[in-house]
Amino acid sequence: MSIPNSQHQQYPVIVAIAERLSNIIVGSILTDAYTLSKDELILVFQLKMNTYFSVKIVQQYQSCFLFFDYQKPEKISNAQSCFEKIIGKPIARVEQHLGNRSFSFHFIENYQLVFKLYDGLVNVIQFEDTNVTDVFRDSITKDWELSLASFVSLNTVETIQAKQFYIYKREHTHPFYFSISIQQDKLLYESDDVLTVQNEFGKIALNYYRFANSKKQLLSKYNSEKNKLEMLIQKTADGITNKQTAITAEEIANILMANLHIITTKSTSIQLFDFYHNQTITVKLKQEMNAQQNAAYYYRKHKNGNVEQEKLHQKLIISQNHLIVLSNLIDKIEHAQHYKELKPHLPAQHEKKQTVFPFRQFEYQGFLIWVGKSAANNDELTMRHSHKNDLWLHAKDVTGSHVLVKWKSGNDFTKNIIERAAQLAAYYSKLKGSGLVPVSYTLKKFVRKPKGAAPGSVIVEKEEVIMVEPKLPQQRNIS
């Protein structure tokens, strides 16, 4: 879903971005490319005089935001490298694709980095000659099948020359929007520099969606608690009313004492006249007790009932007070205008529940090895918990677990680690009892799952095969 009426990803704006970037980075060198999460990419370029320029793409809240900066960002420890083949290569030119919301950076040696800015399908795709060799968001599996011809429009396009760029605010579910023309809504920012306006728009919109999302989650949580509390209060009040209107255990005991002469032993019930309410009632009796003992039982029950009645009253008062506090909190959240007003009510980090690690986990020579537990779990491991540079293994042509050796920047997968991971793939396969088992291995980026494929089924490209003995390492799984 794109932001309604916002033009931050429309064709005239993409044309302006490509033209501006062409003036900045042609002749520069791509010095780094890495992801901080599955939906955040950072590219760093070295300009002349050892200055830097960075491009950040953030895909969140079902929309895409672009950020540009004339400095080298600080790289955090969990960053994972990508587009390694073009690191250190200079940019020859920037090409805007006519009639398409995309453009490409041309490197030497026939490499291209294509920016596909299609709302929720935003991606950055590396081409070597005409083949896709790497992608930013590999969850968009169809992008592996794209060709450069996919970005060429056959229709003649009259490009609107965007000269000025604006950010407006309106009364709407999506209040902030980007425009290339003057609007009637409240103007927040304007400039003739499209990159600057993209920065401001991304910052404003992301802050708002972070606030709105947190507010929605809090209101959902506390309104759910309020509904449950209101039901509890009603149930407690009904319980008190029922006890007040029903014949009491003490009254039943008095009726029994008035009729001792007609109550026979070993009876389970008897019909007696209720002189309190002028009606006939059926009184349940304990078969093993005589009339007086049954009356004593109801006297005790009445005494306990008074205690229970008092507890119900206390429970009602406590619940009603809690409801007042909860209603005031909901009202405060509903009227909050800034994220800092919500922060005290958000769950603290330490309150998050500990989750059980979903895969078998081993460690060897500093590398983590993850092993799937079932067909569905294999899909979860390969498609949701992998990095494109992880090493992927599977016993060849038989049912078995997917295995991942987690990639570490600057560390190659040695023959020893490949062999150890392959032994695990063989062990957790149908060929576990064989002497030697063929195991396929490749980088995760060469593994994809066709649409509609059965759980655990994938297509593997550029695989190699190693023959190993199925066995577990001496050090068993560590989680």
Secondary structure, DSSP 8 states (H G I E B T S, - for coil): ---TT--TTSHHHHHHHHHHHHHHHTT-EEEEEEEEETTEEEEEEE-GGG-EEEEEEEEETTEEEEEEESS-----TT-EE--GGGTT-BEEEEEE-TTSSEEEEEESTTEEEEEE--GGG-EEEEEETTEEEEES-TTSGGGGG--GGGG--SS---------EEEEE-SSSS-EEEESS--SSEEEEEES-HHHHHHHHHHHHHHHHHHHHHHHHHHHHHHHHHHHHHHHHHHHHHHHHHHHHS--HHHHHHHHHHTGGG--TT-SEEEEEETTTTEEEEEE--TTS-HHHHHHHHHHHHHHHHHHHHHHHHHHHHHHHHHHHHHHHHHHHHT--SHHHHGGGS--GGGS------SEEEEETTEEEEE--SHHHHHIIIIIS--TTSEEEEETTS-B--EEE--BTTB---HHHHHHHHHHHHHTBTTTTSS-EEEEEEEGGGEE--TT--TT--EE-S-EEEEE-----SS----
